[in-house]
């Protein structure tokens, strides 16, 4: 089984990422992994931390001569800001006078709940691990999953469909999404310039008023064969696994698969994707669909259409104009603590969600097709594709 884990604090020495279960023989380009990390750092409305960090994955194990070797891949991502925190967050006991307390919990963050759970006198240690800085390690793991999927002709990308009240308002083609993800300058990662300008105006309002703004990103899996995932066990359904994976990202409060939200208010005849035969020659089968309202998944199984997952991102919890809170020490009313933060992270969250989706799809692909080497996995996958082509 493909597994991954992360470790590290926001202002600690480094983040740590570990991926196990990758077959041997996957080509790994350092430039690709680092570009994925770069994409996560981009976007209009990012904060000062992104001017400090230049993320790069230092691969310690599991990759030799440019390919995976079947053993766990271990990576570290150095925190450049660590030099400013060595005495504030030491591993040893250190000087208590230099501790930088998060003295009043921030509404919407894990501060209060985490302090209660772990019996901390302030929220510093909660902030350090709950921070979305952790998602950089997930992106490094997801880059490896993307490289596996790419070897099978499967691509994963994302784009922003809403910031605040400004939305794209139309479907985006895979070609548009791929082109947006290939850009060397990332603004808000919307495929439409006019819609992106309206999204920028929403971010500008938040910037002027000391507020933050959320939005919606869409992740698309392109080129996945039908038949991945299953309906037979609740915890193996592709839709359930994808929902949990994306929901686990910091600040994501809802996940939608296909047209799940609007489907709830529509008649079935307008929602379900009619089936036809004699489709395009380049398709996996000759079965085709008029639409893709299902988002490429039916009954927990991929159906050959693009898999479409949307994440609904709440506004960042740290505000330059803080909300009311209570002092941990005195229990008196005060303003919530402020830490250097972002105003809008919807494009970056989309990149982190790509990683989670890629890791989930890669896990399901490995579960179905097996193989200790990429050549074995690809042989099994290609054989299955030939089987369903002749169905």
C-alpha positions as a Markdown table, in Angstrom:
| # | Residue | x | y | z |
|---|---|---|---|---|
| 1 | Unk | 0.0 | 0.0 | 0.0 |
| 2 | Unk | 1.2 | 3.5 | -0.8 |
| 3 | Unk | 1.6 | 5.5 | 2.4 |
| 4 | Unk | 3.0 | 8.8 | 3.4 |
| 5 | Unk | 3.5 | 10.9 | 6.5 |
| 6 | Unk | 4.9 | 14.3 | 7.5 |
| 7 | Unk | 6.6 | 15.8 | 10.5 |
| 8 | Unk | 7.9 | 19.2 | 11.5 |
| 9 | Unk | 6.7 | 22.5 | 12.9 |
| 10 | Unk | 6.0 | 25.8 | 11.1 |
| 11 | Unk | 9.1 | 27.5 | 12.6 |
| 12 | Unk | 11.2 | 24.4 | 13.3 |
| 13 | Unk | 14.4 | 23.5 | 11.6 |
| 14 | Unk | 12.7 | 21.6 | 8.7 |
| 15 | Unk | 9.7 | 19.6 | 7.5 |
| 16 | Unk | 10.1 | 15.9 | 7.0 |
| 17 | Unk | 8.2 | 13.8 | 4.4 |
| 18 | Unk | 8.2 | 10.0 | 4.1 |
| 19 | Unk | 6.6 | 8.0 | 1.3 |
| 20 | Unk | 6.6 | 4.2 | 1.2 |
| 21 | Unk | 5.1 | 1.7 | -1.2 |
| 22 | Unk | 6.2 | 3.3 | -4.5 |
| 23 | Unk | 7.4 | 0.8 | -7.0 |
| 24 | Unk | 11.0 | 0.8 | -8.3 |
| 25 | Unk | 11.9 | 2.5 | -11.5 |
| 26 | Unk | 9.8 | 5.7 | -11.4 |
| 27 | Unk | 11.9 | 8.6 | -12.9 |
| 28 | Unk | 12.3 | 11.3 | -10.3 |
| 29 | Unk | 13.4 | 14.8 | -11.5 |
| 30 | Unk | 14.4 | 17.2 | -8.7 |
| 31 | Unk | 13.3 | 20.1 | -10.9 |
| 32 | Unk | 9.8 | 18.7 | -11.0 |
| 33 | Unk | 9.5 | 18.2 | -7.3 |
| 34 | Unk | 10.8 | 21.7 | -6.6 |
| 35 | Unk | 8.5 | 23.3 | -9.1 |
| 36 | Unk | 5.5 | 21.7 | -7.4 |
| 37 | Unk | 6.8 | 23.3 | -4.1 |
| 38 | Unk | 7.3 | 26.6 | -5.9 |
| 39 | Unk | 3.7 | 26.5 | -7.2 |
| 40 | Unk | 2.4 | 26.1 | -3.7 |
| 41 | Unk | 4.2 | 29.3 | -2.7 |
| 42 | Unk | 2.7 | 31.5 | -5.4 |
| 43 | Unk | -0.5 | 33.5 | -5.6 |
| 44 | Unk | -1.8 | 37.0 | -5.1 |
| 45 | Unk | -2.5 | 37.6 | -1.4 |
| 46 | Unk | 0.4 | 35.4 | 0.0 |
| 47 | Unk | 2.1 | 36.7 | 3.1 |
| 48 | Unk | 5.7 | 37.6 | 4.1 |
| 49 | Unk | 6.7 | 34.0 | 4.9 |
| 50 | Unk | 6.7 | 33.2 | 1.2 |
| 51 | Unk | 9.4 | 35.9 | 0.7 |
| 52 | Unk | 11.5 | 34.1 | 3.2 |
| 53 | Unk | 11.2 | 30.5 | 2.1 |
| 54 | Unk | 12.4 | 29.0 | -1.1 |
| 55 | Unk | 11.3 | 25.4 | -0.7 |
| 56 | Unk | 13.4 | 22.6 | -2.1 |
| 57 | Unk | 13.1 | 18.9 | -1.3 |
| 58 | Unk | 16.3 | 17.3 | -0.1 |
| 59 | Unk | 15.9 | 13.6 | -0.9 |
| 60 | Unk | 17.7 | 11.4 | 1.6 |
| 61 | Unk | 16.7 | 7.9 | 0.5 |
| 62 | Unk | 14.6 | 5.8 | -1.8 |
| 63 | Unk | 15.9 | 7.4 | -5.0 |
| 64 | Unk | 19.2 | 6.6 | -6.7 |
| 65 | Unk | 20.5 | 7.6 | -10.2 |
| 66 | Unk | 17.2 | 9.4 | -10.8 |
| 67 | Unk | 14.8 | 6.6 | -10.1 |
| 68 | Unk | 12.9 | 5.2 | -7.2 |
| 69 | Unk | 14.4 | 1.9 | -5.9 |
| 70 | Unk | 11.3 | 0.5 | -4.1 |
| 71 | Unk | 12.3 | 1.5 | -0.6 |
| 72 | Unk | 10.8 | 4.4 | 1.4 |
| 73 | Unk | 11.6 | 7.9 | 0.1 |
| 74 | Unk | 12.6 | 10.3 | 2.9 |
| 75 | Unk | 12.8 | 14.0 | 2.2 |
| 76 | Unk | 13.5 | 17.2 | 4.2 |
| 77 | Unk | 12.4 | 20.7 | 3.4 |
| 78 | Unk | 14.5 | 23.3 | 5.3 |
| 79 | Unk | 12.8 | 26.2 | 7.0 |
| 80 | Unk | 14.9 | 29.3 | 6.2 |
| 81 | Unk | 13.1 | 31.1 | 9.0 |
| 82 | Unk | 14.5 | 28.7 | 11.6 |
| 83 | Unk | 17.5 | 30.9 | 12.2 |
| 84 | Unk | 15.2 | 33.4 | 13.8 |
| 85 | Unk | 13.6 | 30.8 | 16.0 |
| 86 | Unk | 16.5 | 28.7 | 17.3 |
| 87 | Unk | 16.3 | 30.2 | 20.8 |
| 88 | Unk | 12.5 | 30.6 | 20.8 |
| 89 | Unk | 11.8 | 27.0 | 19.9 |
| 90 | Unk | 14.8 | 25.0 | 21.1 |
| 91 | Unk | 14.7 | 21.2 | 21.3 |
| 92 | Unk | 16.4 | 21.4 | 24.7 |
| 93 | Unk | 14.8 | 23.2 | 27.7 |
| 94 | Unk | 16.2 | 26.6 | 26.7 |
| 95 | Unk | 15.5 | 30.0 | 28.2 |
| 96 | Unk | 11.8 | 30.3 | 29.2 |
| 97 | Unk | 12.1 | 34.1 | 28.9 |
| 98 | Unk | 12.6 | 33.7 | 25.1 |
| 99 | Unk | 9.5 | 31.7 | 24.6 |
| 100 | Unk | 7.1 | 33.4 | 22.2 |
| 101 | Unk | 3.6 | 32.6 | 23.6 |
| 102 | Unk | 0.4 | 32.7 | 21.5 |
| 103 | Unk | -1.3 | 34.3 | 24.5 |
| 104 | Unk | -4.9 | 34.5 | 23.1 |
| 105 | Unk | -6.5 | 31.9 | 20.8 |
| 106 | Unk | -7.5 | 32.9 | 17.3 |
| 107 | Unk | -11.1 | 32.1 | 16.4 |
| 108 | Unk | -11.2 | 29.6 | 13.6 |
| 109 | Unk | -7.8 | 28.1 | 14.3 |
| 110 | Unk | -6.9 | 25.0 | 16.3 |
| 111 | Unk | -5.4 | 27.2 | 19.1 |
| 112 | Unk | -8.0 | 26.8 | 21.9 |
| 113 | Unk | -9.1 | 23.2 | 21.1 |
| 114 | Unk | -5.5 | 22.1 | 20.8 |
| 115 | Unk | -4.4 | 23.8 | 24.0 |
| 116 | Unk | -7.3 | 22.1 | 25.9 |
| 117 | Unk | -6.5 | 18.7 | 24.4 |
| 118 | Unk | -2.8 | 18.7 | 25.0 |
| 119 | Unk | -2.8 | 20.7 | 28.3 |
| 120 | Unk | -0.7 | 23.6 | 27.0 |
| 121 | Unk | -0.6 | 27.0 | 28.8 |
| 122 | Unk | -0.7 | 28.8 | 25.4 |
| 123 | Unk | -1.2 | 27.9 | 21.8 |
| 124 | Unk | 2.4 | 28.1 | 20.5 |
| 125 | Unk | 2.9 | 24.4 | 20.0 |
| 126 | Unk | -0.6 | 24.0 | 18.5 |
| 127 | Unk | 0.1 | 26.7 | 16.0 |
| 128 | Unk | 3.4 | 25.2 | 15.0 |
| 129 | Unk | 1.9 | 21.9 | 13.9 |
| 130 | Unk | -1.6 | 23.0 | 12.8 |
| 131 | Unk | -0.1 | 25.6 | 10.5 |
| 132 | Unk | -0.6 | 25.1 | 6.7 |
| 133 | Unk | 3.2 | 25.2 | 6.4 |
| 134 | Unk | 2.9 | 21.4 | 6.9 |
| 135 | Unk | 1.2 | 21.1 | 3.5 |
| 136 | Unk | 4.6 | 21.8 | 1.8 |
| 137 | Unk | 5.7 | 18.4 | 2.9 |
| 138 | Unk | 2.5 | 16.9 | 1.4 |
| 139 | Unk | 3.2 | 18.6 | -1.9 |
| 140 | Unk | 6.6 | 17.0 | -1.9 |
| 141 | Unk | 5.0 | 13.6 | -1.4 |
| 142 | Unk | 2.4 | 14.3 | -4.0 |
| 143 | Unk | 5.0 | 15.2 | -6.5 |
| 144 | Unk | 6.3 | 11.6 | -6.4 |
| 145 | Unk | 2.7 | 10.3 | -6.8 |
| 146 | Unk | 2.3 | 12.6 | -9.8 |
| 147 | Unk | 5.4 | 11.2 | -11.4 |
| 148 | Unk | 4.1 | 7.6 | -10.9 |
| 149 | Unk | 0.7 | 8.6 | -12.5 |
| 150 | Unk | 2.4 | 10.5 | -15.3 |
| 151 | Unk | 4.2 | 7.3 | -16.2 |
| 152 | Unk | 0.8 | 5.8 | -16.9 |
| 153 | Unk | -0.5 | 8.8 | -18.8 |
| 154 | Unk | -2.5 | 10.2 | -15.9 |
| 155 | Unk | -2.3 | 13.9 | -15.1 |
| 156 | Unk | -3.4 | 16.0 | -12.1 |
| 157 | Unk | -4.0 | 19.7 | -12.1 |
| 158 | Unk | -6.0 | 22.5 | -10.4 |
| 159 | Unk | -7.4 | 25.9 | -11.0 |
| 160 | Unk | -9.3 | 28.5 | -8.9 |
| 161 | Unk | -13.1 | 28.8 | -9.7 |
| 162 | Unk | -14.0 | 31.3 | -6.9 |
| 163 | Unk | -12.4 | 33.9 | -4.6 |
| 164 | Unk | -14.9 | 35.5 | -2.3 |
| 165 | Unk | -18.0 | 36.3 | -4.3 |
| 166 | Unk | -16.1 | 36.4 | -7.7 |
| 167 | Unk | -16.4 | 33.1 | -9.6 |
| 168 | Unk | -15.4 | 31.7 | -13.0 |
| 169 | Unk | -18.9 | 30.8 | -13.9 |
| 170 | Unk | -18.1 | 28.2 | -16.6 |
| 171 | Unk | -16.4 | 24.9 | -17.0 |
| 172 | Unk | -12.7 | 24.8 | -17.8 |
| 173 | Unk | -11.2 | 22.4 | -20.3 |
| 174 | Unk | -8.2 | 20.2 | -19.4 |
| 175 | Unk | -6.1 | 22.1 | -21.9 |
| 176 | Unk | -6.9 | 25.4 | -20.1 |
| 177 | Unk | -6.0 | 23.9 | -16.7 |
| 178 | Unk | -2.8 | 22.4 | -18.0 |
| 179 | Unk | -1.8 | 25.7 | -19.6 |
| 180 | Unk | -2.5 | 27.6 | -16.3 |
| 181 | Unk | -0.4 | 25.2 | -14.3 |
| 182 | Unk | 2.5 | 25.5 | -16.7 |
| 183 | Unk | 2.8 | 29.3 | -16.3 |
| 184 | Unk | 6.0 | 30.8 | -14.9 |
| 185 | Unk | 4.0 | 33.5 | -13.1 |
| 186 | Unk | 1.0 | 32.5 | -10.9 |
| 187 | Unk | -1.5 | 35.2 | -10.0 |
| 188 | Unk | -4.7 | 33.5 | -8.8 |
| 189 | Unk | -4.5 | 30.5 | -11.1 |
| 190 | Unk | -7.8 | 31.1 | -12.9 |
| 191 | Unk | -8.1 | 30.1 | -16.5 |
| 192 | Unk | -10.1 | 33.2 | -17.4 |
| 193 | Unk | -8.4 | 36.7 | -17.3 |
| 194 | Unk | -11.7 | 38.6 | -16.7 |
| 195 | Unk | -12.8 | 36.3 | -13.9 |
| 196 | Unk | -9.3 | 36.5 | -12.4 |
| 197 | Unk | -9.5 | 40.3 | -12.4 |
| 198 | Unk | -12.7 | 40.1 | -10.4 |
| 199 | Unk | -11.1 | 37.7 | -8.0 |
| 200 | Unk | -8.2 | 40.1 | -7.5 |
| 201 | Unk | -10.7 | 42.8 | -6.5 |
| 202 | Unk | -12.0 | 40.5 | -3.7 |
| 203 | Unk | -8.4 | 40.1 | -2.4 |
| 204 | Unk | -7.8 | 43.8 | -2.6 |
| 205 | Unk | -10.8 | 44.5 | -0.4 |
| 206 | Unk | -9.4 | 42.1 | 2.2 |
| 207 | Unk | -6.0 | 43.6 | 2.0 |
| 208 | Unk | -7.4 | 47.1 | 2.5 |
| 209 | Unk | -9.5 | 46.2 | 5.5 |
| 210 | Unk | -7.1 | 43.9 | 7.4 |
| 211 | Unk | -9.3 | 40.9 | 6.6 |
| 212 | Unk | -8.9 | 37.5 | 4.7 |
| 213 | Unk | -10.9 | 35.9 | 2.0 |
| 214 | Unk | -11.5 | 32.3 | 1.0 |
| 215 | Unk | -12.8 | 30.6 | -2.2 |
| 216 | Unk | -13.1 | 27.4 | -4.1 |
| 217 | Unk | -10.5 | 25.4 | -6.1 |
| 218 | Unk | -11.0 | 22.5 | -8.5 |
| 219 | Unk | -8.7 | 19.6 | -8.9 |
| 220 | Unk | -9.0 | 17.5 | -12.1 |
| 221 | Unk | -7.5 | 14.0 | -12.7 |
| 222 | Unk | -7.2 | 13.6 | -16.5 |
| 223 | Unk | -6.6 | 10.2 | -18.3 |
| 224 | Unk | -7.6 | 7.8 | -15.6 |
| 225 | Unk | -9.1 | 4.5 | -16.8 |
| 226 | Unk | -12.5 | 3.4 | -15.6 |
| 227 | Unk | -12.6 | 0.8 | -12.9 |
| 228 | Unk | -10.3 | 2.2 | -10.3 |
| 229 | Unk | -11.8 | 2.2 | -6.8 |
| 230 | Unk | -14.7 | 0.0 | -5.7 |
| 231 | Unk | -18.3 | -0.1 | -4.5 |
| 232 | Unk | -17.9 | -3.2 | -2.4 |
| 233 | Unk | -16.5 | -1.7 | 0.8 |
| 234 | Unk | -17.4 | 1.7 | 2.3 |
| 235 | Unk | -13.8 | 2.5 | 3.2 |
| 236 | Unk | -12.4 | 1.7 | -0.3 |
| 237 | Unk | -14.7 | 3.9 | -2.3 |
| 238 | Unk | -12.8 | 6.5 | -4.4 |
| 239 | Unk | -15.2 | 9.3 | -3.7 |
| 240 | Unk | -14.9 | 8.8 | 0.1 |
| 241 | Unk | -11.2 | 8.6 | 0.0 |
| 242 | Unk | -10.8 | 11.7 | -2.1 |
| 243 | Unk | -13.2 | 13.6 | 0.1 |
| 244 | Unk | -11.3 | 12.7 | 3.3 |
| 245 | Unk | -7.9 | 13.5 | 1.6 |
| 246 | Unk | -8.9 | 17.0 | 0.5 |
| 247 | Unk | -10.9 | 17.7 | 3.7 |
| 248 | Unk | -7.8 | 17.0 | 5.7 |
| 249 | Unk | -6.1 | 20.1 | 4.3 |
| 250 | Unk | -6.0 | 23.1 | 6.6 |
| 251 | Unk | -8.9 | 25.5 | 6.1 |
| 252 | Unk | -10.9 | 23.2 | 3.8 |
| 253 | Unk | -14.5 | 23.1 | 5.1 |
| 254 | Unk | -16.3 | 21.3 | 2.4 |
| 255 | Unk | -15.5 | 19.0 | -0.6 |
| 256 | Unk | -17.6 | 18.5 | -3.7 |
| 257 | Unk | -17.3 | 15.7 | -6.3 |
| 258 | Unk | -18.6 | 16.6 | -9.7 |
| 259 | Unk | -21.8 | 18.7 | -9.5 |
| 260 | Unk | -22.6 | 17.4 | -6.0 |
| 261 | Unk | -23.9 | 20.7 | -4.7 |
| 262 | Unk | -26.1 | 21.7 | -7.5 |
| 263 | Unk | -27.2 | 18.1 | -8.0 |
| 264 | Unk | -28.9 | 18.3 | -4.6 |
| 265 | Unk | -31.3 | 20.9 | -5.9 |
| 266 | Unk | -31.9 | 19.5 | -9.3 |
| 267 | Unk | -34.0 | 16.8 | -10.9 |
| 268 | Unk | -32.4 | 13.5 | -11.6 |
| 269 | Unk | -33.0 | 13.7 | -15.4 |
| 270 | Unk | -30.8 | 16.8 | -15.5 |
| 271 | Unk | -28.1 | 15.4 | -13.2 |
| 272 | Unk | -27.2 | 11.9 | -14.4 |
| 273 | Unk | -24.9 | 11.6 | -17.4 |
| 274 | Unk | -26.6 | 9.8 | -20.3 |
| 275 | Unk | -24.6 | 6.9 | -21.8 |
| 276 | Unk | -23.9 | 6.3 | -25.5 |
| 277 | Unk | -21.8 | 3.9 | -27.5 |
| 278 | Unk | -19.3 | 4.3 | -30.4 |
| 279 | Unk | -17.2 | 6.9 | -28.7 |
| 280 | Unk | -13.9 | 8.4 | -29.8 |
| 281 | Unk | -11.1 | 6.0 | -30.8 |
| 282 | Unk | -8.7 | 7.4 | -28.3 |
| 283 | Unk | -11.0 | 6.8 | -25.3 |
| 284 | Unk | -10.6 | 3.9 | -23.0 |
| 285 | Unk | -13.8 | 2.3 | -24.2 |
| 286 | Unk | -16.5 | 3.1 | -26.8 |
| 287 | Unk | -18.9 | 4.0 | -24.1 |
| 288 | Unk | -19.3 | 7.8 | -23.8 |
| 289 | Unk | -21.2 | 10.4 | -21.7 |
| 290 | Unk | -23.0 | 13.5 | -22.7 |
| 291 | Unk | -21.8 | 15.4 | -19.6 |
| 292 | Unk | -19.6 | 14.8 | -16.6 |
| 293 | Unk | -21.9 | 15.9 | -13.7 |
| 294 | Unk | -20.7 | 12.8 | -11.8 |
| 295 | Unk | -17.2 | 14.1 | -11.7 |
| 296 | Unk | -15.7 | 10.9 | -13.2 |
| 297 | Unk | -16.9 | 8.7 | -10.3 |
| 298 | Unk | -20.0 | 6.5 | -10.0 |
| 299 | Unk | -20.5 | 4.1 | -7.2 |
| 300 | Unk | -17.0 | 4.8 | -5.8 |
| 301 | Unk | -15.4 | 3.8 | -9.1 |
| 302 | Unk | -13.8 | 5.9 | -11.8 |
| 303 | Unk | -15.8 | 5.8 | -15.0 |
| 304 | Unk | -13.3 | 7.0 | -17.5 |
| 305 | Unk | -14.3 | 10.7 | -17.5 |
| 306 | Unk | -12.1 | 13.3 | -15.8 |
| 307 | Unk | -12.3 | 13.0 | -12.0 |
| 308 | Unk | -13.4 | 16.4 | -10.6 |
| 309 | Unk | -12.9 | 17.4 | -7.0 |
| 310 | Unk | -13.6 | 20.8 | -5.5 |
| 311 | Unk | -12.5 | 22.2 | -2.2 |
| 312 | Unk | -14.2 | 25.0 | -0.4 |
| 313 | Unk | -11.7 | 27.0 | 1.6 |
| 314 | Unk | -12.6 | 29.2 | 4.5 |
| 315 | Unk | -10.8 | 32.5 | 5.0 |
| 316 | Unk | -7.5 | 32.2 | 6.8 |
| 317 | Unk | -8.0 | 32.4 | 10.6 |
| 318 | Unk | -5.2 | 34.9 | 11.4 |
| 319 | Unk | -6.5 | 38.5 | 10.8 |
| 320 | Unk | -4.5 | 41.7 | 10.8 |
| 321 | Unk | -7.7 | 43.1 | 12.4 |
| 322 | Unk | -8.1 | 40.5 | 15.1 |
| 323 | Unk | -11.4 | 39.2 | 16.4 |
| 324 | Unk | -12.3 | 39.1 | 20.1 |
| 325 | Unk | -10.7 | 36.5 | 22.2 |
| 326 | Unk | -9.7 | 35.7 | 25.8 |
| 327 | Unk | -6.2 | 35.7 | 27.4 |
| 328 | Unk | -5.0 | 32.2 | 28.3 |
| 329 | Unk | -3.4 | 33.6 | 31.4 |
| 330 | Unk | -5.9 | 36.1 | 32.9 |
| 331 | Unk | -9.1 | 34.8 | 31.2 |
| 332 | Unk | -9.9 | 38.5 | 30.5 |
| 333 | Unk | -11.3 | 39.7 | 27.2 |
| 334 | Unk | -8.7 | 40.7 | 24.6 |
| 335 | Unk | -7.9 | 40.6 | 20.9 |
| 336 | Unk | -6.8 | 37.3 | 19.2 |
| 337 | Unk | -3.1 | 36.8 | 18.7 |
| 338 | Unk | -1.6 | 37.8 | 15.4 |
| 339 | Unk | 1.1 | 35.9 | 13.5 |
| 340 | Unk | 2.5 | 36.8 | 10.1 |
| 341 | Unk | 0.0 | 35.3 | 7.7 |
| 342 | Unk | -1.6 | 35.4 | 4.3 |
| 343 | Unk | -4.7 | 37.1 | 3.0 |
| 344 | Unk | -5.7 | 34.6 | 0.3 |
| 345 | Unk | -4.3 | 31.1 | -0.3 |
| 346 | Unk | -6.8 | 29.6 | -2.6 |
| 347 | Unk | -4.3 | 28.9 | -5.5 |
| 348 | Unk | -1.8 | 27.4 | -3.0 |
| 349 | Unk | -4.5 | 25.2 | -1.5 |
| 350 | Unk | -5.3 | 23.9 | -4.9 |
| 351 | Unk | -1.7 | 22.8 | -5.3 |
| 352 | Unk | -1.8 | 21.1 | -1.9 |
| 353 | Unk | -5.1 | 19.4 | -2.9 |
| 354 | Unk | -3.5 | 18.2 | -6.2 |
| 355 | Unk | -0.9 | 16.4 | -4.0 |
| 356 | Unk | -3.6 | 14.8 | -1.8 |
| 357 | Unk | -5.6 | 13.7 | -4.9 |
| 358 | Unk | -2.6 | 12.4 | -6.6 |
| 359 | Unk | -1.6 | 10.4 | -3.6 |
| 360 | Unk | -5.1 | 8.9 | -3.3 |
| 361 | Unk | -5.3 | 8.0 | -6.9 |
| 362 | Unk | -1.8 | 6.5 | -6.9 |
| 363 | Unk | -2.7 | 4.4 | -3.9 |
| 364 | Unk | -5.8 | 3.1 | -5.6 |
| 365 | Unk | -3.9 | 2.4 | -8.8 |
| 366 | Unk | -1.2 | 0.5 | -7.0 |
| 367 | Unk | -3.9 | -1.4 | -5.0 |
| 368 | Unk | -5.6 | -2.5 | -8.2 |
| 369 | Unk | -2.7 | -3.2 | -10.5 |
| 370 | Unk | 0.1 | -4.1 | -8.2 |
| 371 | Unk | 3.8 | -4.5 | -9.1 |
| 372 | Unk | 7.1 | -4.0 | -7.4 |
| 373 | Unk | 8.5 | -2.2 | -10.4 |
| 374 | Unk | 7.1 | 0.5 | -12.7 |
| 375 | Unk | 7.5 | -1.8 | -15.6 |
| 376 | Unk | 5.4 | -4.5 | -13.9 |
| 377 | Unk | 2.8 | -1.9 | -12.9 |
| 378 | Unk | 2.6 | -0.5 | -16.4 |
| 379 | Unk | 2.3 | -3.9 | -18.0 |
| 380 | Unk | -0.6 | -4.7 | -15.7 |
| 381 | Unk | -2.3 | -1.3 | -16.3 |
| 382 | Unk | -1.8 | -1.5 | -20.1 |
| 383 | Unk | -3.2 | -5.1 | -20.1 |
| 384 | Unk | -6.3 | -3.9 | -18.2 |
| 385 | Unk | -6.8 | -1.0 | -20.6 |
| 386 | Unk | -6.7 | -3.4 | -23.5 |
| 387 | Unk | -9.2 | -5.7 | -21.7 |
| 388 | Unk | -11.8 | -2.9 | -21.3 |
| 389 | Unk | -11.1 | -1.6 | -24.8 |
| 390 | Unk | -12.3 | -5.0 | -26.1 |
| 391 | Unk | -15.3 | -5.2 | -23.6 |
